[in-house]
Amino acid sequence: MQNEVFKNFLLSSSIGIVYLLFGALKFVPYWSPAESIAGETITILTMGLIPTQLCLLLLALFETVIGICLLFNLQKKIILNLAIFHILFTFSPLFILSNQIFGTEEAAITLTGQYIFKNIILLSALVSLKIEVTSTSPTHSVLKSIRNKITI
C-alpha cells in the first residue's frame, strides 16, 4: 500500500512538473518548441475564430494550472480528467497536420512527431492515476460494498 502511494506521488509530481514547465514556456513567445504546432492546431480546431495568440495564452494558463494542481494534489479527480482531455487533443496534429509529423522518408517521424508520440506515456500515467483516484474514492467503496453484498 505504501509503495502504491509513493508511486502515485511520483507519477503525479513528475507529470505536474512537466505540465508546469511546458505551460510556463508558452507564456513567453517563441520559448516553447511546441508553440508553432500548438498554434496551428488550435487555429484549425477553432476554425480561426479565436486569435492564435489568445489561444496560446489560454493553453499556457491551462497547462500551468494542471501542473500546479498535480504538484499540490488539488482537485485531483477534476484535474486528471482535464489533463486526459488535453493530452488526447495533443494527438490531433497526427490527423490534421500529418505533413509536419511524418517525414518525407518512408516510416520517418519528425522531431515534432516524436514530441507528440511521447504523450502516449503521459496518457498512460494519467489514466493510471485516474484509476487509482477512482478506485479509492468513497463512492467507489460504497459501490464495491453493495456489489459484494449482492454477490454473497
DSSP file (Angstrom, degrees, kcal/mol; ACC not computed):
  #  RESIDUE AA STRUCTURE BP1 BP2  ACC     N-H-->O    O-->H-N    N-H-->O    O-->H-N    TCO  KAPPA ALPHA  PHI   PSI    X-CA   Y-CA   Z-CA
    1    1 A M     >        0   0    0      0, 0.0     4,-2.1     0, 0.0     5,-0.2   0.000 360.0 360.0 360.0 -44.6    0.0    0.0    0.0
    2    2 A Q  H  >  +     0   0    0      1,-0.2     4,-2.2     2,-0.2     5,-0.2   0.868 360.0  53.0 -65.4 -35.6    2.8    2.4    0.9
    3    3 A N  H  > S+     0   0    0      2,-0.2     4,-2.8     1,-0.2    -1,-0.2   0.888 107.5  51.9 -64.8 -38.8    4.6    1.7   -2.3
    4    4 A E  H  > S+     0   0    0      2,-0.2     4,-2.6     1,-0.2    -2,-0.2   0.909 109.4  49.1 -63.0 -43.1    1.4    2.5   -4.3
    5    5 A V  H  X S+     0   0    0     -4,-2.1     4,-2.2     2,-0.2    -2,-0.2   0.924 113.7  46.1 -62.9 -44.6    1.0    5.8   -2.5
    6    6 A F  H  X S+     0   0    0     -4,-2.2     4,-2.6     2,-0.2    -2,-0.2   0.904 111.7  51.9 -65.6 -41.2    4.7    6.6   -3.3
    7    7 A K  H  X S+     0   0    0     -4,-2.8     4,-2.6     1,-0.2    -2,-0.2   0.926 111.7  46.3 -60.0 -45.6    4.3    5.5   -6.9
    8    8 A N  H  X S+     0   0    0     -4,-2.6     4,-2.7     2,-0.2     5,-0.2   0.860 110.7  53.0 -67.1 -35.7    1.3    7.7   -7.4
    9    9 A F  H  X S+     0   0    0     -4,-2.2     4,-2.7    -5,-0.2     5,-0.2   0.931 111.1  46.8 -62.9 -45.7    3.0   10.6   -5.7
   10   10 A L  H  X S+     0   0    0     -4,-2.6     4,-2.6     2,-0.2     5,-0.2   0.925 114.7  46.4 -62.4 -45.5    6.0   10.2   -8.1
   11   11 A L  H  X S+     0   0    0     -4,-2.6     4,-2.4     2,-0.2     5,-0.3   0.949 115.6  45.1 -61.9 -49.4    3.7   10.0  -11.1
   12   12 A S  H  X S+     0   0    0     -4,-2.7     4,-2.2     1,-0.2    -2,-0.2   0.910 115.9  46.6 -62.8 -43.8    1.6   12.9  -10.1
   13   13 A S  H  X S+     0   0    0     -4,-2.7     4,-2.4    -5,-0.2    -1,-0.2   0.916 113.1  47.7 -66.0 -44.4    4.6   15.1   -9.2
   14   14 A S  H  X S+     0   0    0     -4,-2.6     4,-2.1    -5,-0.2    -2,-0.2   0.906 114.4  45.9 -67.6 -40.0    6.5   14.3  -12.4
   15   15 A I  H  X S+     0   0    0     -4,-2.4     4,-2.7    -5,-0.2     5,-0.2   0.896 111.4  54.1 -66.9 -38.5    3.6   15.0  -14.6
   16   16 A G  H  X S+     0   0    0     -4,-2.2     4,-2.7    -5,-0.3    -2,-0.2   0.900 108.1  49.1 -60.2 -42.0    2.8   18.1  -12.7
   17   17 A I  H  X S+     0   0    0     -4,-2.4     4,-2.8     2,-0.2     5,-0.2   0.920 111.3  49.5 -64.1 -43.9    6.4   19.4  -13.3
   18   18 A V  H  X S+     0   0    0     -4,-2.1     4,-2.9     2,-0.2     5,-0.3   0.943 113.7  45.5 -61.1 -48.1    6.2   18.6  -17.0
   19   19 A Y  H  X S+     0   0    0     -4,-2.7     4,-2.7     1,-0.2     5,-0.3   0.921 114.1  48.9 -61.4 -44.4    2.8   20.5  -17.3
   20   20 A L  H  X S+     0   0    0     -4,-2.7     4,-2.5    -5,-0.2    -2,-0.2   0.926 115.0  44.3 -62.9 -44.9    4.1   23.4  -15.2
   21   21 A L  H  X S+     0   0    0     -4,-2.8     4,-2.2     2,-0.2    -2,-0.2   0.948 116.6  44.5 -65.0 -50.0    7.3   23.7  -17.3
   22   22 A F  H  X S+     0   0    0     -4,-2.9     4,-1.1    -5,-0.2    -2,-0.2   0.879 116.0  48.4 -64.8 -37.1    5.6   23.3  -20.7
   23   23 A G  H  X S+     0   0    0     -4,-2.7     4,-0.5    -5,-0.3     3,-0.4   0.929 110.3  50.5 -66.7 -45.5    2.8   25.7  -19.7
   24   24 A A  H >< S+     0   0    0     -4,-2.5     3,-1.2    -5,-0.3     4,-0.5   0.879 105.5  57.0 -61.6 -39.0    5.2   28.3  -18.4
   25   25 A L  H >< S+     0   0    0     -4,-2.2     3,-1.1     1,-0.3     7,-0.4   0.854  99.8  59.9 -60.3 -34.0    7.2   28.2  -21.6
   26   26 A K  H 3< S+     0   0    0     -4,-1.1    -1,-0.3    -3,-0.4    -2,-0.2   0.654  90.1  69.9 -72.6 -14.3    4.1   29.1  -23.6
   27   27 A F  T << S+     0   0    0     -3,-1.2    -1,-0.2    -4,-0.5    -2,-0.2   0.772  94.7  61.5 -71.0 -24.2    3.7   32.4  -21.7
   28   28 A V  S X> S-     0   0    0     -3,-1.1     3,-1.9    -4,-0.5     4,-0.5  -0.908  97.9-114.8-107.6 118.1    6.8   33.8  -23.4
   29   29 A P  T 34 S+     0   0    0      0, 0.0    -2,-0.1     0, 0.0    -3,-0.1  -0.199  94.5   6.3 -53.5 135.5    6.5   34.0  -27.2
   30   30 A Y  T 34 S+     0   0    0      2,-0.1    -4,-0.1    -4,-0.1    -5,-0.0   0.440 101.1 101.1  73.0   5.1    9.0   31.7  -29.1
   31   31 A W  T <4  +     0   0    0     -3,-1.9    -5,-0.2    -6,-0.4    -6,-0.1   0.810  65.3  74.8 -85.4 -31.0   10.3   29.9  -26.0
   32   32 A S    ><  -     0   0    0     -4,-0.5     3,-1.4    -7,-0.4     4,-0.3  -0.690  68.7-150.8 -86.5 128.0    8.2   26.8  -26.4
   33   33 A P  T 3  S+     0   0    0      0, 0.0     4,-0.3     0, 0.0     3,-0.2   0.699 100.6  53.8 -66.5 -16.1    9.3   24.3  -29.0
   34   34 A A  T 3> S+     0   0    0      1,-0.2     4,-2.8     2,-0.1     5,-0.3   0.419  79.4  98.0 -95.4   1.0    5.6   23.3  -29.4
   35   35 A E  H <> S+     0   0    0     -3,-1.4     4,-2.7     1,-0.2     5,-0.2   0.903  83.1  46.9 -58.5 -45.2    4.4   26.9  -29.9
   36   36 A S  H  > S+     0   0    0     -4,-0.3     4,-2.5    -3,-0.2     5,-0.2   0.955 116.8  41.0 -63.8 -52.2    4.2   26.6  -33.7
   37   37 A I  H  > S+     0   0    0     -4,-0.3     4,-2.4     1,-0.2    -1,-0.2   0.886 116.9  50.2 -66.6 -37.8    2.4   23.2  -33.9
   38   38 A A  H  X S+     0   0    0     -4,-2.8     4,-2.8     2,-0.2     5,-0.2   0.930 111.8  48.3 -64.9 -44.7    0.1   24.2  -31.0
   39   39 A G  H  X S+     0   0    0     -4,-2.7     4,-2.2    -5,-0.3    -2,-0.2   0.925 113.8  45.7 -61.7 -45.7   -0.8   27.5  -32.6
   40   40 A E  H  X S+     0   0    0     -4,-2.5     4,-2.0    -5,-0.2    -1,-0.2   0.917 114.5  48.4 -63.8 -43.0   -1.5   25.9  -36.0
   41   41 A T  H  X S+     0   0    0     -4,-2.4     4,-2.9    -5,-0.2     5,-0.2   0.936 112.7  47.0 -63.5 -47.2   -3.5   23.1  -34.4
   42   42 A I  H  X S+     0   0    0     -4,-2.8     4,-2.5     1,-0.2     6,-0.3   0.891 110.0  53.8 -63.8 -39.1   -5.6   25.4  -32.3
   43   43 A T  H  <>S+     0   0    0     -4,-2.2     5,-2.1    -5,-0.2    -1,-0.2   0.906 112.6  44.0 -61.6 -41.4   -6.3   27.7  -35.2
   44   44 A I  H ><5S+     0   0    0     -4,-2.0     3,-1.1     3,-0.2    -2,-0.2   0.936 114.3  48.9 -68.1 -46.2   -7.6   24.8  -37.3
   45   45 A L  H 3<5S+     0   0    0     -4,-2.9    -2,-0.2     1,-0.3    -1,-0.2   0.835 117.0  41.3 -65.5 -32.5   -9.6   23.3  -34.4
   46   46 A T  T ><5S-     0   0    0     -4,-2.5     3,-2.0    -5,-0.2    -1,-0.3   0.365 108.9-124.7 -94.1   5.5  -11.2   26.7  -33.6
   47   47 A M  T < 5 -     0   0    0     -3,-1.1    -3,-0.2     1,-0.3    -4,-0.1   0.786  63.4 -67.5  55.0  30.6  -11.6   27.5  -37.4
   48   48 A G  T 3 <S+     0   0    0     -5,-2.1    -1,-0.3    -6,-0.3    -4,-0.1   0.576 106.7 124.0  72.7   9.1   -9.7   30.7  -36.8
   49   49 A L    <   +     0   0    0     -3,-2.0    -2,-0.1    -6,-0.2    -1,-0.1   0.765  68.7  50.6 -74.3 -24.7  -12.5   32.2  -34.7
   50   50 A I  S    S-     0   0    0     -8,-0.2    -2,-0.1    -7,-0.1    -4,-0.1  -0.954 100.2-105.7-114.7 131.3  -10.2   32.8  -31.8
   51   51 A P     >  -     0   0    0      0, 0.0     4,-2.2     0, 0.0     3,-0.3  -0.254  25.8-127.4 -56.3 137.9   -6.8   34.6  -32.3
   52   52 A T  H  > S+     0   0    0      1,-0.2     4,-2.6     2,-0.2     5,-0.2   0.880 107.1  53.8 -55.6 -44.1   -3.9   32.2  -32.1
   53   53 A Q  H  > S+     0   0    0      1,-0.2     4,-2.1     2,-0.2    -1,-0.2   0.885 109.0  49.0 -62.3 -38.4   -2.0   34.3  -29.5
   54   54 A L  H  > S+     0   0    0     -3,-0.3     4,-2.6     2,-0.2    -1,-0.2   0.916 111.0  50.6 -65.3 -42.5   -5.0   34.3  -27.2
   55   55 A C  H  X S+     0   0    0     -4,-2.2     4,-2.6     1,-0.2    -2,-0.2   0.907 110.2  49.4 -60.8 -42.7   -5.4   30.5  -27.6
   56   56 A L  H  X S+     0   0    0     -4,-2.6     4,-2.5     2,-0.2    -1,-0.2   0.884 110.9  50.0 -65.8 -37.7   -1.7   30.0  -26.8
   57   57 A L  H  X S+     0   0    0     -4,-2.1     4,-2.3     2,-0.2    -2,-0.2   0.920 112.4  46.7 -65.1 -43.9   -2.1   32.2  -23.7
   58   58 A L  H  X S+     0   0    0     -4,-2.6     4,-2.8     2,-0.2    -2,-0.2   0.882 112.2  51.1 -65.2 -38.4   -5.1   30.2  -22.6
   59   59 A L  H  X S+     0   0    0     -4,-2.6     4,-2.8     2,-0.2     5,-0.3   0.913 109.2  50.9 -63.7 -42.6   -3.3   27.0  -23.3
   60   60 A A  H  X S+     0   0    0     -4,-2.5     4,-2.3     2,-0.2    -2,-0.2   0.925 113.1  45.4 -59.8 -45.4   -0.3   28.2  -21.2
   61   61 A L  H  X S+     0   0    0     -4,-2.3     4,-2.6     2,-0.2    -2,-0.2   0.922 113.0  50.4 -63.9 -45.2   -2.6   29.0  -18.3
   62   62 A F  H  X S+     0   0    0     -4,-2.8     4,-2.2     1,-0.2    -2,-0.2   0.929 113.5  44.4 -59.0 -49.2   -4.5   25.7  -18.7
   63   63 A E  H  X S+     0   0    0     -4,-2.8     4,-2.4     1,-0.2    -1,-0.2   0.887 113.2  51.2 -65.7 -39.3   -1.3   23.7  -18.6
   64   64 A T  H  X S+     0   0    0     -4,-2.3     4,-2.7    -5,-0.3     5,-0.2   0.914 110.0  49.0 -65.6 -43.1    0.2   25.7  -15.8
   65   65 A V  H  X S+     0   0    0     -4,-2.6     4,-2.7     2,-0.2     5,-0.2   0.919 110.9  50.4 -62.9 -43.3   -2.9   25.2  -13.6
   66   66 A I  H  X S+     0   0    0     -4,-2.2     4,-2.5    -5,-0.2     5,-0.2   0.939 111.5  49.3 -58.5 -46.6   -2.9   21.5  -14.3
   67   67 A G  H  X S+     0   0    0     -4,-2.4     4,-2.3     2,-0.2    -2,-0.2   0.927 112.3  46.1 -59.4 -47.7    0.8   21.3  -13.3
   68   68 A I  H  X S+     0   0    0     -4,-2.7     4,-2.2     1,-0.2    -1,-0.2   0.919 113.3  49.8 -62.6 -44.3    0.3   23.3  -10.1
   69   69 A C  H  <>S+     0   0    0     -4,-2.7     5,-2.5     1,-0.2     4,-0.5   0.887 111.8  47.7 -64.5 -39.3   -2.8   21.2   -9.1
   70   70 A L  H ><5S+     0   0    0     -4,-2.5     3,-0.5    -5,-0.2    -1,-0.2   0.895 112.3  50.1 -67.7 -38.7   -1.0   17.9   -9.8
   71   71 A L  H 3<5S+     0   0    0     -4,-2.3    -2,-0.2    -5,-0.2    -1,-0.2   0.882 120.3  34.7 -66.1 -37.8    2.0   19.1   -7.7
   72   72 A F  T 3<5S-     0   0    0     -4,-2.2    -1,-0.2    -5,-0.2    -2,-0.2   0.268 108.5-118.7-104.4  11.3   -0.1   20.2   -4.8
   73   73 A N  T < 5 +     0   0    0     -3,-0.5     2,-0.5    -4,-0.5     3,-0.3   0.884  55.4 162.2  57.4  44.0   -2.7   17.4   -5.1
   74   74 A L      < -     0   0    0     -5,-2.5     5,-0.2     1,-0.2    -1,-0.2  -0.825  65.2 -17.8-100.6 131.3   -5.5   19.9   -5.6
   75   75 A Q  S  > S+     0   0    0     -2,-0.5     4,-2.8     1,-0.1     5,-0.3   0.879  78.8 178.1  45.8  49.3   -8.9   18.8   -7.1
   76   76 A K  H  >  +     0   0    0     -3,-0.3     4,-2.8     1,-0.2     5,-0.2   0.844  69.3  51.8 -57.0 -42.6   -7.2   15.7   -8.4
   77   77 A K  H  > S+     0   0    0      2,-0.2     4,-1.8     1,-0.2    -1,-0.2   0.950 115.8  40.8 -60.6 -49.4  -10.2   14.0   -9.9
   78   78 A I  H  > S+     0   0    0      1,-0.2     4,-2.5     2,-0.2    -2,-0.2   0.927 115.9  50.4 -64.5 -45.8  -11.2   17.1  -11.9
   79   79 A I  H  X S+     0   0    0     -4,-2.8     4,-2.9     1,-0.2     5,-0.2   0.891 108.4  52.0 -63.6 -40.7   -7.6   17.9  -12.9
   80   80 A L  H  X S+     0   0    0     -4,-2.8     4,-2.5    -5,-0.3    -1,-0.2   0.909 109.9  49.7 -63.1 -40.4   -6.9   14.3  -14.1
   81   81 A N  H  X S+     0   0    0     -4,-1.8     4,-2.4    -5,-0.2    -2,-0.2   0.933 113.2  46.5 -61.7 -45.0  -10.0   14.5  -16.3
   82   82 A L  H  X S+     0   0    0     -4,-2.5     4,-2.6     2,-0.2    -2,-0.2   0.900 112.3  50.2 -63.9 -40.9   -8.8   17.8  -17.7
   83   83 A A  H  X S+     0   0    0     -4,-2.9     4,-3.0     2,-0.2    -1,-0.2   0.904 111.1  48.3 -65.7 -41.1   -5.3   16.6  -18.2
   84   84 A I  H  X S+     0   0    0     -4,-2.5     4,-2.4     2,-0.2    -2,-0.2   0.926 111.8  50.3 -64.1 -43.8   -6.5   13.4  -20.1
   85   85 A F  H  X S+     0   0    0     -4,-2.4     4,-1.5    -5,-0.2    -2,-0.2   0.929 113.4  46.7 -56.6 -47.0   -8.8   15.6  -22.2
   86   86 A H  H  X S+     0   0    0     -4,-2.6     4,-1.2     1,-0.2     3,-0.2   0.939 111.1  50.1 -62.2 -49.1   -5.8   17.9  -23.0
   87   87 A I  H  < S+     0   0    0     -4,-3.0     3,-0.5     1,-0.2     4,-0.5   0.880 106.5  55.9 -61.7 -38.1   -3.4   15.0  -23.8
   88   88 A L  H >< S+     0   0    0     -4,-2.4     3,-1.2     1,-0.2    -1,-0.2   0.898 106.2  51.6 -60.5 -38.6   -6.0   13.4  -26.1
   89   89 A F  H >< S+     0   0    0     -4,-1.5     3,-1.5     1,-0.2    -1,-0.2   0.741  94.5  71.1 -70.6 -21.6   -6.1   16.7  -28.1
   90   90 A T  T 3< S+     0   0    0     -4,-1.2    -1,-0.2    -3,-0.5    -2,-0.2   0.695  92.9  59.0 -67.9 -14.4   -2.3   16.7  -28.4
   91   91 A F  T X  S+     0   0    0     -3,-1.2     3,-1.7    -4,-0.5     4,-0.4   0.578  78.8  91.4 -86.2  -9.7   -2.7   13.8  -30.8
   92   92 A S  T X> S+     0   0    0     -3,-1.5     4,-2.3     1,-0.3     3,-1.7   0.810  73.5  65.8 -60.1 -31.9   -4.9   15.9  -33.2
   93   93 A P  H 3> S+     0   0    0      0, 0.0     4,-2.0     0, 0.0    -1,-0.3   0.785  88.3  70.4 -60.6 -22.5   -1.9   17.1  -35.3
   94   94 A L  H <4 S+     0   0    0     -3,-1.7    -2,-0.2     1,-0.2     7,-0.1   0.826 112.9  27.8 -59.3 -29.1   -1.4   13.5  -36.3
   95   95 A F  H <4 S+     0   0    0     -3,-1.7     3,-0.2    -4,-0.4    -1,-0.2   0.778 130.7  34.4-102.8 -35.0   -4.5   13.8  -38.4
   96   96 A I  H  < S+     0   0    0     -4,-2.3    -2,-0.2     1,-0.2     3,-0.1   0.635 131.7  26.1-101.9 -14.0   -4.8   17.5  -39.3
   97   97 A L  S >X S+     0   0    0     -4,-2.0     3,-2.2    -5,-0.3     4,-0.6  -0.184  72.1 143.6-136.0  42.3   -1.1   18.3  -39.7
   98   98 A S  H >>  +     0   0    0      1,-0.3     4,-2.5    -3,-0.2     3,-0.8   0.760  64.7  68.0 -59.6 -26.2    0.3   15.0  -40.7
   99   99 A N  H 34 S+     0   0    0      1,-0.2    -1,-0.3     2,-0.2    -5,-0.1   0.762 103.0  46.7 -65.4 -22.5    2.8   16.5  -43.1
  100  100 A Q  H <4 S+     0   0    0     -3,-2.2    13,-0.4    -7,-0.2    12,-0.3   0.566 115.0  46.8 -91.3 -10.1    4.6   18.1  -40.1
  101  101 A I  H << S+     0   0    0     -3,-0.8     9,-2.6    -4,-0.6     2,-0.5   0.817 108.5  51.4 -98.6 -40.0    4.6   14.8  -38.1
  102  102 A F  B  < S-A  109   0A   0     -4,-2.5     7,-0.3     7,-0.2    -1,-0.2  -0.872  81.2-132.9-107.0 132.1    5.8   12.3  -40.6
  103  103 A G        -     0   0    0      5,-1.4     5,-0.2    -2,-0.5     4,-0.1  -0.029  27.0-102.6 -72.7 179.9    8.9   12.9  -42.6
  104  104 A T  S    S+     0   0    0      2,-0.1     2,-0.1     3,-0.1    -1,-0.1   0.734  98.8  82.6 -78.0 -23.2    9.4   12.5  -46.3
  105  105 A E  S >  S-     0   0    0      1,-0.1     3,-1.8     2,-0.0     2,-0.1  -0.477  99.7 -87.4 -79.2 153.8   11.2    9.2  -45.9
  106  106 A E  T 3  S+     0   0    0      1,-0.3    -1,-0.1    -2,-0.1     3,-0.1  -0.408 111.5   1.1 -62.2 131.9    9.2    6.0  -45.5
  107  107 A A  T 3  S+     0   0    0      1,-0.2     2,-0.3    -4,-0.1    -1,-0.3   0.674  97.3 145.7  63.2  20.9    8.4    5.4  -41.8
  108  108 A A    <   -     0   0    0     -3,-1.8    -5,-1.4    -5,-0.2     2,-0.4  -0.695  32.7-162.8 -90.1 141.0   10.1    8.6  -40.8
  109  109 A I  B     -A  102   0A   0     -2,-0.3    -7,-0.2    -7,-0.3    -8,-0.1  -0.988  15.9-132.5-122.6 130.5    8.8   10.7  -37.9
  110  110 A T     >  -     0   0    0     -9,-2.6     4,-2.3    -2,-0.4     5,-0.2  -0.175  30.3-101.9 -72.5 171.0    9.9   14.3  -37.4
  111  111 A L  H  > S+     0   0    0      1,-0.2     4,-2.2     2,-0.2     5,-0.1   0.881 126.7  53.9 -60.9 -37.8   11.1   15.7  -34.1
  112  112 A T  H  > S+     0   0    0    -12,-0.3     4,-1.7     2,-0.2    -1,-0.2   0.908 107.4  50.6 -61.8 -42.1    7.6   17.3  -33.8
  113  113 A G  H  > S+     0   0    0    -13,-0.4     4,-3.0   -12,-0.3    -2,-0.2   0.901 109.4  49.7 -62.5 -41.6    6.1   13.9  -34.3
  114  114 A Q  H  X S+     0   0    0     -4,-2.3     4,-1.9     1,-0.2    -1,-0.2   0.891 106.9  56.3 -63.5 -38.6    8.3   12.4  -31.6
  115  115 A Y  H  < S+     0   0    0     -4,-2.2    -1,-0.2     1,-0.2     4,-0.2   0.871 113.0  41.5 -59.2 -38.9    7.3   15.2  -29.3
  116  116 A I  H >< S+     0   0    0     -4,-1.7     3,-1.7     1,-0.2    -2,-0.2   0.912 110.7  54.7 -76.8 -44.4    3.6   14.2  -29.8
  117  117 A F  H >< S+     0   0    0     -4,-3.0     3,-1.9     1,-0.3     4,-0.3   0.797  96.0  66.7 -63.8 -27.8    4.1   10.4  -29.7
  118  118 A K  T >X S+     0   0    0     -4,-1.9     3,-1.2     1,-0.3     4,-1.0   0.713  83.2  77.4 -65.1 -16.8    5.8   10.7  -26.3
  119  119 A N  H <> S+     0   0    0     -3,-1.7     4,-2.9     1,-0.3    -1,-0.3   0.654  74.6  76.6 -67.7 -13.6    2.5   11.8  -24.9
  120  120 A I  H <> S+     0   0    0     -3,-1.9     4,-2.4     2,-0.2    -1,-0.3   0.897  95.0  49.8 -59.5 -38.9    1.4    8.2  -25.0
  121  121 A I  H <> S+     0   0    0     -3,-1.2     4,-2.4    -4,-0.3    -2,-0.2   0.931 111.1  47.5 -65.8 -45.7    3.5    7.8  -21.9
  122  122 A L  H  X S+     0   0    0     -4,-1.0     4,-2.8     1,-0.2    -2,-0.2   0.913 111.6  51.2 -61.7 -41.8    1.8   10.8  -20.2
  123  123 A L  H  X S+     0   0    0     -4,-2.9     4,-2.6     1,-0.2     5,-0.2   0.932 110.5  48.5 -60.8 -45.9   -1.6    9.5  -21.2
  124  124 A S  H  X S+     0   0    0     -4,-2.4     4,-2.3     1,-0.2    -1,-0.2   0.910 113.0  47.5 -60.9 -43.3   -0.9    6.1  -19.7
  125  125 A A  H  X S+     0   0    0     -4,-2.4     4,-2.4     2,-0.2    -2,-0.2   0.907 112.2  49.6 -65.9 -41.6    0.4    7.6  -16.5
  126  126 A L  H  X S+     0   0    0     -4,-2.8     4,-2.5     2,-0.2    -2,-0.2   0.914 111.6  48.3 -63.9 -42.3   -2.7    9.9  -16.2
  127  127 A V  H  X S+     0   0    0     -4,-2.6     4,-2.6     2,-0.2    -1,-0.2   0.902 110.2  52.8 -64.4 -40.1   -5.1    7.0  -16.8
  128  128 A S  H  X S+     0   0    0     -4,-2.3     4,-2.0    -5,-0.2    -2,-0.2   0.923 111.6  45.4 -60.2 -45.0   -3.2    5.0  -14.2
  129  129 A L  H  X S+     0   0    0     -4,-2.4     4,-2.8     2,-0.2    -2,-0.2   0.894 111.4  53.3 -64.7 -39.7   -3.6    7.9  -11.7
  130  130 A K  H  X S+     0   0    0     -4,-2.5     4,-2.6     2,-0.2    -2,-0.2   0.905 108.2  49.9 -62.4 -42.3   -7.3    8.3  -12.7
  131  131 A I  H  X S+     0   0    0     -4,-2.6     4,-2.6     2,-0.2    -1,-0.2   0.919 112.3  48.1 -61.8 -43.5   -7.9    4.6  -12.0
  132  132 A E  H  X S+     0   0    0     -4,-2.0     4,-1.2     2,-0.2    -2,-0.2   0.925 113.1  46.5 -64.3 -45.3   -6.2    4.9   -8.6
  133  133 A V  H  < S+     0   0    0     -4,-2.8     4,-0.3     1,-0.2     3,-0.2   0.904 115.4  46.9 -64.0 -41.5   -8.2    8.0   -7.6
  134  134 A T  H >< S+     0   0    0     -4,-2.6     3,-1.0     1,-0.2     6,-0.3   0.900 111.0  50.6 -67.5 -41.3  -11.5    6.5   -8.8
  135  135 A S  H 3< S+     0   0    0     -4,-2.6    -1,-0.2     1,-0.2    -2,-0.2   0.689 113.2  46.0 -74.4 -16.9  -10.9    3.2   -7.0
  136  136 A T  T 3< S+     0   0    0     -4,-1.2    -1,-0.2    -3,-0.2    -2,-0.2   0.363  87.0 114.2-104.1   4.9  -10.1    4.9   -3.7
  137  137 A S  S <> S-     0   0    0     -3,-1.0     4,-2.0    -4,-0.3     5,-0.2  -0.421  76.3-120.3 -74.2 151.8  -13.0    7.3   -3.8
  138  138 A P  H  > S+     0   0    0      0, 0.0     4,-2.3     0, 0.0     5,-0.2   0.879 114.1  55.4 -57.3 -38.9  -15.7    7.0   -1.1
  139  139 A T  H  > S+     0   0    0      1,-0.2     4,-2.6     2,-0.2     5,-0.2   0.917 106.7  49.9 -61.0 -43.2  -18.3    6.4   -3.8
  140  140 A H  H  > S+     0   0    0     -6,-0.3     4,-2.6     1,-0.2    -1,-0.2   0.903 109.3  51.9 -62.8 -40.9  -16.3    3.5   -5.2
  141  141 A S  H  X S+     0   0    0     -4,-2.0     4,-2.2     2,-0.2    -1,-0.2   0.903 110.7  47.7 -62.7 -41.8  -16.0    2.0   -1.8
  142  142 A V  H  X S+     0   0    0     -4,-2.3     4,-2.5     2,-0.2    -2,-0.2   0.936 113.5  47.2 -64.0 -47.1  -19.8    2.2   -1.2
  143  143 A L  H  X S+     0   0    0     -4,-2.6     4,-2.7     1,-0.2    -2,-0.2   0.894 111.9  50.6 -62.7 -39.5  -20.5    0.7   -4.7
  144  144 A K  H  X S+     0   0    0     -4,-2.6     4,-2.3     2,-0.2    -1,-0.2   0.897 110.4  50.2 -64.4 -40.2  -17.9   -2.1   -4.0
  145  145 A S  H  X S+     0   0    0     -4,-2.2     4,-1.9     2,-0.2    -2,-0.2   0.918 111.8  47.2 -63.3 -44.9  -19.6   -2.8   -0.7
  146  146 A I  H  X S+     0   0    0     -4,-2.5     4,-2.1     1,-0.2    -2,-0.2   0.920 111.4  51.1 -62.7 -45.0  -23.0   -3.0   -2.3
  147  147 A R  H  X S+     0   0    0     -4,-2.7     4,-2.0     1,-0.2    -2,-0.2   0.899 109.1  51.1 -60.4 -41.3  -21.7   -5.3   -5.1
  148  148 A N  H  X S+     0   0    0     -4,-2.3     4,-0.7     1,-0.2    -1,-0.2   0.876 109.5  50.3 -63.9 -38.0  -20.2   -7.6   -2.5
  149  149 A K  H  < S+     0   0    0     -4,-1.9     3,-0.4     1,-0.2    -1,-0.2   0.867 110.7  49.8 -67.8 -36.2  -23.4   -7.8   -0.6
  150  150 A I  H  < S+     0   0    0     -4,-2.1    -2,-0.2     1,-0.2    -1,-0.2   0.887 110.6  48.5 -70.7 -38.3  -25.3   -8.7   -3.8
  151  151 A T  H  <        0   0    0     -4,-2.0    -1,-0.2     1,-0.2    -2,-0.2   0.573 360.0 360.0 -81.2  -7.9  -23.0  -11.4   -4.9
  152  152 A I     <        0   0    0     -4,-0.7    -1,-0.2    -3,-0.4    -2,-0.1   0.492 360.0 360.0 -80.4 360.0  -22.9  -13.1   -1.5
